[in-house]
C-alpha cells in the first residue's frame, strides 16, 4: 500500500509538472503573439494614418487628428482578442472584474485621485524650474481660443474656467475617458502584465512593462505627439521621455492591477491621467517646454510620479520578501 501511494503521488507530481509546463508554454506563446501583433499593427496603422497623412497635409497638425489617435488606443485590445484566439485561451482570466472585496476599493480610489495630485505637484515643480514660462495672464490658452474664433476672453475668466475644468476632470475625467483607455489597458495591464508577472520579479517587471509601453508610442512621438518636434535631441529625447513616463505611470497602474487582480483600476487611472494632464498648460506663456512639462509626461513635471512609482516598487518588493 505504501508503494502504491508513493506511485500515485509521483504520478500526481508528474501530471502537475506537465500542467505547469503547459501553462508556461501557453503564457510564452500568448506573450509573443500579443507583442508581435500589437507592435506590427500599431506601427503600420500609425505610419499610414498619422505620419504619412501629416506629411501629405502640411496644414494639419497631430493635435488636429484626435479620432485617428483614439483609434490607435484600441489596437492593444484588438490584439488581446487575436492572441487569445490564436493561443486558444478563450475568455478565461480576462482581468475585467470589479474586485472590491477585502478593502481593495482603496486601489480604485488610488488610481482615481493620485494622478491628479501628482500632476499638480509636477506642475508646481515645473514652474519653479521654469519661472519665466509661468503666466497668470493665461496668454497661451487665450490665444488658442482666439484662433478658434472665441473672442473677448479675460485672464480672470480663464483662471475660473481652468479651475472649473480641473475639478471636473478630477471627478468625472476617469469615467469619460474609460472607453478609449480600456483599449490600451486591457492589453497592457489586463493581458501582458499577468503573462510577464509569472516570469519576472517586481523591478524588472516594471522596467520591461515601461519600456514596452513607451516604445509602442514611438511612431507618434516621431510625428510630434506629446513633445512636438522643436526640442534638442528630437526624436530620441522624446522617446526616452515617453519611456520614463510610461515606467512611472505604468507602475502605478500595474500596482493597482496586481493588488486587485483586475485591470479596471488601471483603466480608471489611465483615464484620470489623460483627463487632467494638460491642466498646467493653461498657465503657460507659450504652451510650455513639453519635453520637460508642465504635463506629467515631461521629464521635470513627471518627477513626483516617478518618485511615487519608486515607492510602489519598494512596497511590492517588500511584499515579495514577506512571501518567501
C-alpha positions in Angstrom: 0.0 0.0 0.0 2.9 2.3 0.8 4.4 1.7 -2.7 1.0 2.2 -4.3 0.6 5.6 -2.5 4.0 6.7 -3.5 3.4 5.7 -7.1 0.2 7.7 -7.1 2.0 10.7 -5.5 4.7 10.6 -8.1 2.2 10.3 -10.9 0.3 13.3 -9.5 3.5 15.3 -9.3 4.4 14.4 -12.9 0.9 15.4 -14.0 1.3 18.7 -12.1 4.7 19.3 -13.7 3.3 18.7 -17.2 0.4 21.0 -16.4 2.7 23.8 -15.2 4.9 23.4 -18.2 1.9 23.6 -20.5 0.8 26.8 -18.7 4.2 28.4 -19.0 4.4 27.5 -22.7 0.9 28.9 -23.3 1.9 32.1 -21.4 5.0 32.5 -23.5 3.2 31.8 -26.8 0.4 34.3 -25.8 3.0 36.9 -24.9 4.9 36.6 -28.2 1.7 36.7 -30.3 0.4 39.7 -28.4 3.7 41.7 -28.7 4.2 40.9 -32.4 0.6 41.8 -33.3 0.4 45.0 -31.2 3.6 46.4 -32.5 3.2 45.4 -36.1 -0.4 46.6 -36.4 0.2 49.8 -34.4 3.3 50.8 -36.4 1.6 50.1 -39.8 -1.6 51.9 -38.8 0.2 55.0 -37.4 2.6 55.2 -40.3 -0.3 55.2 -42.8 -2.9 57.1 -40.8 -0.8 59.6 -38.9 2.8 60.0 -40.2 2.1 59.8 -43.9 -1.1 61.7 -43.6 0.6 64.6 -41.9 3.4 64.6 -44.4 0.9 64.8 -47.2 -1.2 67.5 -45.5 1.3 70.2 -44.3 -1.6 72.3 -43.0 -2.6 69.7 -40.4 -1.0 69.0 -37.0 -1.1 65.9 -34.9 -3.4 67.8 -32.4 -5.9 68.2 -35.2 -6.5 64.4 -35.8 -7.8 63.2 -32.4 -10.0 60.5 -33.9 -7.0 58.9 -35.7 -5.1 58.9 -32.4 -8.1 57.5 -30.5 -8.4 54.6 -32.9 -4.8 53.6 -32.2 -5.7 53.3 -28.5 -8.0 50.3 -29.3 -5.3 48.3 -31.1 -3.9 46.7 -27.9 -7.4 45.4 -27.0 -7.8 44.1 -30.6 -4.5 42.3 -30.2 -5.7 40.7 -26.9 -8.5 39.1 -28.9 -6.1 38.0 -31.6 -3.7 36.5 -29.0 -6.5 34.7 -27.1 -7.9 33.2 -30.3 -4.5 32.0 -31.7 -3.4 30.7 -28.3 -6.8 29.1 -27.7 -7.3 30.9 -24.4 -10.9 31.9 -24.9 -12.2 34.5 -22.4 -10.9 33.0 -19.1 -9.0 35.2 -16.7 -9.9 38.5 -18.5 -8.9 40.7 -15.6 -12.0 42.8 -16.1 -13.8 42.1 -12.8 -14.7 44.7 -10.2 -12.8 43.3 -7.3 -13.8 45.4 -4.3 -13.6 42.8 -1.5 -11.2 42.9 1.4 -10.6 46.6 1.2 -9.4 46.5 -2.5 -11.6 49.6 -3.2 -8.7 51.7 -1.9 -6.7 50.8 -5.1 -9.6 52.2 -7.2 -9.5 55.4 -5.2 -5.7 55.5 -5.6 -5.8 55.4 -9.3 -8.8 57.8 -9.4 -7.2 60.6 -7.4 -3.4 60.0 -7.2 -2.7 61.0 -10.9 -4.3 64.4 -10.4 -2.4 65.1 -7.1 0.9 64.0 -8.7 0.2 66.1 -11.8 -0.4 69.2 -9.6 2.8 68.6 -7.7 4.6 68.2 -11.1 3.2 71.5 -12.4 4.5 73.3 -9.3 8.0 71.8 -9.8 8.0 72.6 -13.5 7.1 76.3 -12.9 9.7 76.5 -10.1 12.3 75.3 -12.6 11.0 77.4 -15.5 9.7 80.5 -13.8 9.7 82.6 -16.9 7.2 80.2 -18.5 4.5 80.8 -15.8 1.8 83.2 -16.9 -1.1 84.0 -14.6 -2.4 86.1 -17.5 -3.2 82.8 -19.3 -1.7 84.1 -22.6 -1.3 80.8 -24.3 -4.7 79.4 -23.7 -6.5 82.7 -24.5 -4.5 82.9 -27.8 -5.5 79.3 -28.6 -9.2 80.0 -28.1 -9.0 83.2 -30.2 -7.5 81.2 -33.1 -10.7 79.1 -32.8 -12.8 82.2 -33.1 -13.6 82.7 -29.4 -13.1 86.4 -28.6 -13.2 88.6 -25.5 -11.8 86.2 -23.0 -10.1 87.7 -20.0 -7.4 86.2 -17.7 -9.8 86.2 -14.7 -12.4 84.3 -16.8 -9.9 81.8 -18.0 -8.5 81.2 -14.5 -12.0 80.4 -13.3 -12.5 78.2 -16.3 -9.2 76.4 -15.6 -10.2 75.7 -12.0 -13.7 74.5 -13.1 -12.3 72.2 -15.8 -9.7 70.9 -13.4 -12.3 69.9 -10.8 -14.5 68.4 -13.4 -11.5 66.4 -14.8 -10.7 65.1 -11.4 -14.2 64.0 -10.6 -15.5 62.6 -13.9 -12.5 62.5 -16.2 -11.7 58.8 -15.3 -15.3 57.9 -16.3 -15.4 60.0 -19.5 -12.0 58.5 -20.7 -12.8 54.9 -19.8 -13.8 53.8 -23.2 -10.6 54.7 -25.1 -8.4 53.8 -22.1 -10.0 50.4 -22.0 -8.4 49.8 -25.4 -4.9 50.2 -24.0 -5.3 48.8 -20.5 -7.0 45.5 -21.4 -3.9 44.9 -23.5 -1.1 46.2 -21.2 -2.4 45.5 -17.7 -5.2 43.0 -18.5 -3.1 40.7 -20.7 0.6 41.4 -20.9 1.2 42.2 -17.2 -0.3 38.8 -15.9 1.8 36.9 -18.5 5.1 38.6 -17.5 4.4 38.7 -13.8 4.9 35.0 -13.6 8.3 35.3 -15.2 9.8 38.4 -13.7 10.3 39.9 -10.3 8.9 43.3 -9.4 11.7 45.7 -10.6 12.5 44.1 -13.9 8.7 43.6 -14.5 8.0 47.3 -14.1 11.1 48.2 -16.2 10.1 45.9 -19.0 6.5 47.0 -19.0 7.6 50.6 -19.1 9.9 50.1 -22.0 7.4 48.1 -24.0 4.6 50.6 -23.4 6.9 53.6 -24.1 8.3 52.1 -27.4 4.7 51.3 -28.5 4.3 55.2 -28.7 7.4 55.6 -30.9 5.7 56.5 -34.2 3.5 59.1 -32.5 6.5 60.7 -30.7 8.3 60.9 -34.1 5.2 62.5 -35.5 5.3 65.2 -32.8 2.7 63.9 -30.3 3.3 64.9 -26.6 6.5 66.8 -27.2 6.3 68.4 -30.7 9.4 68.3 -32.9 11.2 71.5 -31.8 13.4 70.2 -29.0 17.0 69.3 -28.6 17.7 65.7 -29.4 14.5 65.1 -31.4 13.2 62.4 -31.6 15.5 60.3 -29.3 15.0 62.5 -26.2 11.2 62.4 -26.8 11.2 58.6 -27.0 13.3 58.4 -23.8 11.0 60.8 -22.0 8.0 58.7 -23.1 9.6 55.5 -21.8 10.3 57.2 -18.5 6.7 58.4 -18.2 5.3 55.0 -19.2 7.5 53.4 -16.5 6.3 55.8 -13.8 2.6 55.8 -14.8 2.7 52.2 -15.7 4.0 51.2 -12.3 1.0 52.9 -10.6 -1.4 51.2 -13.0 0.3 47.9 -12.7 0.4 48.1 -8.9 -3.3 48.6 -8.7 -3.9 45.8 -11.2 -1.8 43.3 -9.3 -3.4 44.2 -6.0 -6.9 43.7 -7.3 -6.5 41.1 -9.9 -8.3 43.4 -12.3 -7.3 46.0 -14.9 -10.4 48.1 -14.1 -8.5 50.4 -11.7 -5.8 50.8 -14.4 -8.5 51.9 -16.9 -9.7 54.4 -14.3 -6.1 55.6 -13.6 -5.3 56.0 -17.3 -8.5 58.0 -17.7 -7.5 60.2 -14.8 -4.1 60.9 -16.3 -5.5 61.7 -19.7 -8.2 63.9 -18.3 -6.0 66.1 -16.1 -2.6 66.0 -17.6 -3.0 69.2 -19.6 -4.0 71.5 -16.7 -0.6 73.1 -16.4 -0.7 74.3 -20.0 -3.4 76.8 -19.1 -0.8 78.7 -17.0 2.0 78.9 -19.6 3.0 81.8 -21.9 3.6 79.6 -24.9 2.4 76.1 -24.2 5.5 75.0 -22.1 8.7 73.2 -22.9 6.8 69.9 -23.4 9.9 67.7 -23.1 10.1 68.9 -19.5 6.5 69.8 -18.7 4.1 71.0 -17.5 2.4 67.7 -18.5 3.4 64.7 -16.3 4.8 63.2 -19.5 7.6 65.8 -19.3 10.9 64.8 -17.6 10.6 67.6 -14.9 6.9 67.7 -14.3 7.0 63.9 -14.1 9.3 63.8 -11.1 6.5 63.3 -8.5 5.0 60.4 -10.5 8.5 58.9 -10.8 9.1 59.1 -7.1 5.7 57.6 -6.4 6.5 54.7 -8.7 9.7 54.0 -6.9 7.8 53.9 -3.6 5.3 51.5 -5.0 8.1 49.3 -6.3 9.6 49.3 -2.9 6.3 48.2 -1.4 5.9 45.4 -3.9 9.4 44.1 -3.3 8.8 44.2 0.4 5.7 42.1 -0.2 7.8 39.6 -2.3 10.2 39.3 0.6 7.4 38.5 3.1 6.1 35.8 0.8 9.4 33.9 0.7 
